[in-house]
Amino acid sequence: MFTIAFVGAGSVEFTRQLLRDVLSFRELADVTISLHDIDSERLEVAAALARLAGGKRIRTSLARREALEGADVVVNMVAIGGHRATLTDFDVPESFGLRQTIGDTLGIGGIFRGLRTFPFLDGLAADMLAVCPQAWLLNYTNPMAMNIQYLATVAPRLKVAGLCHSVHWTIHDLSALVGVPHDEVDFLSAGVNHQAWILRWQHEGRDLYPALDAAIAADPGLARRVRVDLYRRFGFYPTETSEHSSEYVPWYLRHRSEVERLRLPVREYATISADNVATYEKTRDALAAGDPPPPLTEDAVEYAPQVIHSLVTGQRRTIQVNVANHGLISNLPEGAAVEVSATLDRLGVHPHRVGALPRQLAALNRGFLNVVDLTVAAAVEGNPDHVRHAALCDPATAAALTVTEIDELVAAMTAAHGDLLPAALR
């Protein structure tokens, strides 16, 4: 009997999407679904949604280790601190004059999201090694690169793959833009999560980049997006939204004129986070009243159900994964978290070696990974100086604030997050 444990199952909409996709496979109809959350109300709502999705074997537990017993796959969706911590990640930096759009991957928001997630990852890894040591951990929690590198450092025996659908939707939308069927396109993408690159993109052997150039030339509005601006300057299209992409470089959010030119929605994720809370409350209230919950997004596409189906059936697939760099990308640091293609089968997740990225892309990725490495080192070594070092090396933060202001911001964020952070870093 195959068992899937959902940790952070109280992220009910995401849990519901994953369950819908998992249970759509005939071969997975009888899997055991184990749901865990520390919020009893959210856990009850998740269980109700699992039953509505057609789950036949559902168990719930507020105790994480109990929920992990016998799991073959563990899906991590936890957001430590929830909506309140997300608001802190925006409000405190904003008081220093620092703009953020998403704040969950890099920048001061990403650094502190990572630091408050690491203690949870320590416990999760220990529990898995104790009760389901052969299980695959499929991580959705951001900051993806920080979390994957941290896990690879503190629990190297754990089988871990980070999953993100940004590459899928980039190829999907670019293909629509140039008028070719998405499912007929061949592509190669590599880099780091939220800053990977479309290295090759073809339809029936034809390079599609000239068609993209023509589409951009025909629509001046496309040039008013960060990812198009990055593509025109660096030669390869980035795989994450303009909102995300703007935060990993020093050139855009620092300048009000660029924010306006490129139509950047400052504080966007704070609004998204509030909307997620509202959606959860509507779902909870609908279930309590005996009404159907709000409809799911019809075109949601996630990788975890595909990984699970391949583990069960042996069906071979290729997806994008985030894993530790052990010879996969030669001009990015060994052991850093990278995003590459991987083959799925009954034996697991098999990342593909890419070789060297174009120099200019590797240079941007190394700047990104410097912040990741220092943040991970801060927690692993218990060294609060590395938190400041990470903030000082962060491109968007360094472009906007003086060194003294950065020190003061790190102190303010540390005080604001308090007990959520590793004890040695408070």
C-alpha positions in Angstrom: 0.0 0.0 0.0 1.5 3.3 -1.1 1.3 6.1 1.4 1.6 9.9 0.7 2.1 12.2 3.6 1.1 15.9 3.2 3.0 18.1 5.7 1.4 21.5 5.9 -1.9 20.0 4.7 -3.7 23.1 6.1 -2.6 24.9 2.8 -6.0 23.5 1.8 -6.2 24.9 -1.8 -2.8 23.5 -2.7 -3.5 20.2 -0.9 -6.8 20.0 -2.8 -5.1 20.6 -6.2 -2.5 17.9 -5.5 -5.1 15.4 -4.3 -7.3 16.0 -7.4 -4.3 15.3 -9.7 -3.1 12.3 -7.6 -6.5 10.6 -7.5 -7.1 11.3 -11.2 -4.7 8.4 -11.9 -6.4 5.1 -11.9 -3.3 3.4 -10.4 -3.4 5.8 -7.4 -7.0 5.4 -6.5 -6.2 3.3 -3.4 -3.2 5.2 -2.0 -3.2 6.1 1.7 -3.4 9.8 2.3 -1.8 11.0 5.5 -2.5 14.6 6.4 -0.6 16.6 9.0 -0.9 20.2 10.2 -0.4 21.9 13.5 -3.7 23.8 13.1 -6.6 21.4 14.0 -9.2 23.4 12.2 -7.2 23.6 9.0 -6.4 19.9 9.3 -10.2 19.0 9.5 -10.9 21.1 6.4 -8.1 19.4 4.5 -9.5 16.0 5.5 -13.0 17.0 4.3 -11.5 18.1 0.9 -9.6 14.8 0.6 -12.8 12.9 1.1 -14.5 15.1 -1.5 -11.6 14.4 -3.9 -12.4 10.7 -3.7 -9.8 9.6 -1.2 -10.6 6.1 0.1 -7.9 5.8 2.8 -7.4 9.1 4.7 -5.7 9.5 8.1 -4.9 12.8 10.0 -2.6 13.7 12.8 -1.5 16.8 14.6 1.7 14.8 15.4 4.2 15.0 12.5 6.1 11.8 13.2 2.9 9.8 13.5 1.7 11.2 10.2 5.0 10.2 8.5 4.9 6.6 9.7 5.3 4.3 6.7 5.2 7.1 4.1 6.6 6.5 0.6 6.4 10.1 -0.4 6.3 13.2 1.8 5.0 16.4 0.3 6.1 19.6 2.2 4.0 22.7 1.8 4.6 24.4 5.2 4.8 28.2 5.5 6.4 28.9 8.9 4.7 31.9 10.5 1.9 32.0 8.0 0.4 35.3 6.8 1.6 37.3 9.8 5.2 36.5 9.1 4.7 37.3 5.4 3.5 40.8 6.3 6.5 41.2 8.6 8.8 40.3 5.6 7.2 43.3 3.7 6.4 45.8 6.4 9.8 46.0 8.1 11.9 46.4 5.0 9.4 48.9 3.6 9.9 51.1 6.6 13.6 51.3 5.5 12.6 52.2 2.0 13.3 48.8 0.5 10.8 47.6 -2.2 9.9 44.0 -2.6 7.4 42.3 -4.9 7.3 38.6 -3.8 9.9 38.4 -1.0 9.9 34.6 -0.7 13.0 33.5 -2.5 15.9 36.0 -2.2 16.3 39.5 -0.8 15.7 40.3 2.8 12.3 38.5 2.8 13.7 35.3 1.3 16.6 35.3 3.8 14.3 35.5 6.8 11.8 33.1 5.3 14.6 30.6 4.9 16.0 31.2 8.5 12.6 30.6 10.1 12.0 27.5 7.9 15.3 25.7 8.7 14.4 24.6 12.3 11.3 23.0 10.9 13.3 21.3 8.2 15.7 19.9 10.9 12.7 18.3 12.6 11.1 17.0 9.4 14.4 15.4 8.3 15.0 13.8 11.7 11.4 12.4 11.7 11.7 11.0 8.2 15.0 9.4 8.8 13.5 7.8 11.9 10.2 6.4 10.5 10.3 6.5 6.7 14.0 6.8 5.7 13.5 5.5 2.2 10.7 8.0 1.4 11.1 10.8 -1.1 10.7 14.3 0.2 9.0 16.5 -2.4 9.5 20.1 -1.3 7.2 22.9 -2.5 8.1 25.4 0.3 10.0 28.5 -0.6 12.8 29.7 -0.5 13.4 26.6 -2.6 17.1 26.9 -3.3 17.8 27.7 0.4 15.7 24.8 1.6 17.2 22.3 -0.8 20.8 23.3 0.0 20.1 23.3 3.7 18.6 19.8 3.6 21.5 18.6 1.5 23.9 19.9 4.1 22.2 18.7 7.3 20.5 15.5 6.0 22.5 14.2 3.0 21.0 10.7 3.3 17.5 12.0 2.7 16.1 11.7 -0.8 14.9 15.2 -1.7 13.6 16.9 -4.8 12.3 20.5 -5.0 9.3 21.0 -7.3 8.2 24.3 -8.9 6.0 24.8 -12.0 7.6 28.0 -13.2 9.5 26.4 -16.1 6.3 24.6 -17.3 4.3 27.8 -17.4 7.1 29.8 -19.0 7.2 27.3 -21.9 3.4 27.1 -22.0 3.0 30.8 -22.3 5.9 31.4 -24.7 4.6 28.7 -27.0 1.2 30.4 -27.0 2.8 33.7 -27.8 4.5 32.4 -30.9 1.6 30.2 -32.0 2.9 26.7 -31.5 1.3 23.8 -29.5 2.9 23.6 -26.1 2.9 19.8 -26.1 4.9 19.7 -29.4 7.8 21.9 -28.1 11.2 20.6 -27.1 13.2 22.6 -24.6 16.2 22.6 -22.2 16.1 24.7 -19.1 18.7 25.0 -16.3 19.9 27.4 -13.6 18.5 28.0 -10.2 15.0 28.0 -8.9 13.2 31.2 -10.0 16.3 32.2 -12.0 16.7 29.4 -14.5 17.0 30.0 -18.3 15.5 28.6 -21.5 18.7 27.4 -23.2 17.0 25.7 -26.1 13.4 26.0 -27.3 12.4 24.3 -30.6 9.3 23.1 -32.5 10.0 20.3 -35.0 13.7 21.2 -34.9 13.1 24.9 -35.6 14.6 27.4 -33.1 11.7 29.4 -31.7 13.8 32.3 -30.3 13.5 34.3 -33.7 9.7 34.0 -33.5 9.9 35.4 -29.9 12.0 38.3 -31.2 9.4 39.0 -33.8 6.6 38.9 -31.2 8.4 41.3 -29.0 9.1 43.7 -31.9 5.4 43.6 -32.8 4.2 44.5 -29.3 6.0 47.4 -27.5 4.1 46.4 -24.4 6.1 43.2 -24.1 9.3 45.3 -23.6 7.8 46.7 -20.5 8.4 43.5 -18.5 11.5 42.6 -16.5 11.9 39.1 -17.9 11.8 40.5 -21.5 14.3 43.2 -20.5 16.6 40.5 -19.0 16.2 38.3 -22.2 17.2 41.2 -24.5 20.3 42.0 -22.4 21.5 38.4 -21.5 20.3 36.5 -24.6 18.2 33.8 -22.9 14.7 33.9 -21.5 14.3 33.6 -17.7 11.9 31.1 -16.3 10.1 33.1 -13.6 7.7 36.0 -13.6 8.9 39.6 -13.9 7.7 40.2 -10.3 10.1 37.5 -9.1 12.9 38.3 -11.5 13.1 41.9 -10.5 14.1 40.9 -6.9 17.2 39.0 -7.8 19.2 41.8 -9.6 20.0 45.4 -8.6 18.7 47.3 -11.5 14.9 47.6 -11.3 13.3 47.9 -7.9 15.8 50.5 -6.7 14.5 53.0 -9.2 10.9 54.4 -9.1 11.2 55.1 -12.9 12.0 51.4 -13.5 9.2 50.3 -11.3 6.8 52.4 -13.4 8.4 51.5 -16.8 8.3 47.8 -16.1 4.9 47.9 -14.3 6.2 46.2 -11.1 3.6 45.5 -8.5 5.4 46.3 -5.2 4.1 44.2 -2.3 2.2 41.8 -4.6 2.7 38.7 -2.5 1.3 40.4 0.6 -1.9 40.7 -1.3 -1.7 37.2 -2.6 -1.1 35.9 0.9 -4.2 37.8 2.2 -6.2 36.3 -0.7 -5.1 32.8 0.3 -6.4 33.4 3.8 -9.7 34.6 2.4 -10.0 31.6 0.1 -9.3 29.2 3.0 -12.0 30.9 5.1 -14.5 30.7 2.2 -13.7 27.0 1.8 -14.0 26.3 5.5 -17.3 28.1 5.8 -18.8 26.4 2.7 -17.9 22.9 4.0 -19.4 23.8 7.4 -22.6 24.9 5.7 -22.8 21.7 3.6 -22.1 23.6 0.4 -19.6 22.8 -2.3 -16.2 24.5 -1.8 -15.1 27.2 -4.3 -14.0 25.7 -7.6 -10.3 24.9 -8.2 -8.2 26.5 -10.9 -8.8 24.2 -13.9 -5.3 24.6 -15.4 -3.2 24.0 -12.3 -0.3 21.7 -13.2 1.9 20.3 -10.5 4.8 17.8 -10.6 4.3 15.9 -7.4 1.4 13.7 -8.7 3.6 12.9 -11.7 6.5 11.9 -9.5 4.2 9.7 -7.4 2.6 8.0 -10.4 6.1 7.2 -11.9 7.2 5.8 -8.6 4.2 3.5 -8.5 4.0 2.5 -12.2 7.5 3.0 -13.5 6.2 5.3 -16.3 9.1 7.4 -17.5 8.7 11.2 -17.6 10.9 14.3 -17.7 10.2 17.2 -15.4 12.2 20.0 -13.8 13.6 19.4 -10.3 15.7 21.3 -7.7 18.5 19.2 -6.3 22.1 19.6 -4.9 24.6 20.3 -7.7 26.8 17.3 -7.9 28.4 17.6 -11.3 25.1 18.8 -12.9 26.1 22.4 -13.8 29.8 22.7 -14.0 30.2 26.5 -13.6 27.9 26.8 -10.5 29.1 25.8 -7.0 29.3 22.2 -6.1 26.6 21.3 -3.6 24.5 24.4 -4.3 20.8 23.9 -5.2 20.3 24.0 -9.0 17.2 23.4 -11.2 17.6 21.0 -14.1 15.6 18.4 -16.0 15.2 14.9 -14.5 13.9 11.6 -15.5 11.2 9.9 -13.3 10.7 6.2 -13.0 10.0 3.5 -10.4 13.5 4.0 -9.0 13.1 7.7 -8.3 14.2 11.0 -9.6 17.3 11.1 -11.9 18.7 14.6 -12.6 20.3 15.3 -16.0 23.8 16.8 -16.3 23.8 20.1 -18.2 27.5 21.1 -18.3 28.4 24.7 -18.3 25.8 27.5 -18.6 26.6 30.5 -20.8 29.0 32.7 -18.8 26.6 35.6 -18.3 23.9 33.4 -17.0 26.2 31.6 -14.6 27.4 35.0 -13.3 23.9 36.0 -12.4 23.2 32.6 -10.8 26.4 32.8 -8.8 25.3 36.1 -7.3 21.9 34.5 -6.4 23.7 31.5 -4.9 26.0 33.6 -2.8 23.0 34.8 -0.8 21.7 31.3 -0.5 25.0 29.9 0.7 25.5 32.6 3.3 22.0 32.2 4.6 22.4 28.4 4.9 25.8 28.9 6.6 24.3 31.2 9.1 22.0 28.5 10.3 24.3 25.5 10.0 27.2 27.3 11.8 25.0 29.3 14.2 26.7 32.4 13.0 24.5 35.6 13.0 27.2 37.5 11.2 26.4 35.5 8.1 22.9 36.8 8.1 24.3 40.3 7.7 26.7 39.0 5.1 23.8 37.5 3.1 21.9 40.8 3.2 25.0 42.8 2.2 25.6 40.5 -0.8 21.9 40.5 -1.9 21.7 42.5 -5.1 18.4 44.3 -4.6 19.1 45.1 -0.9 22.6 46.4 -1.6 21.3 48.6 -4.4 18.8 50.3 -2.2 20.3 50.7 1.3 23.6 51.8 2.9 25.7 49.3 4.8 24.5 50.9 8.1 20.9 50.7 7.0 21.3 47.0 6.1 22.7 46.3 9.5 19.8 48.0 11.1 17.3 46.2 8.9 18.7 42.8 9.8 18.5 43.7 13.5 14.9 44.8 13.0 13.9 41.7 11.1 15.6 39.5 13.7 13.6 41.2 16.5 10.4 41.0 14.6 10.6 37.3 13.8 11.9 36.5 17.3 11.3 32.9 18.3 10.7 31.7 14.8 14.4 31.9 14.1 17.1 29.5 15.0 18.1 30.1 18.7 21.7 30.9 17.8 20.6 33.7 15.4 18.2 35.6 17.6 
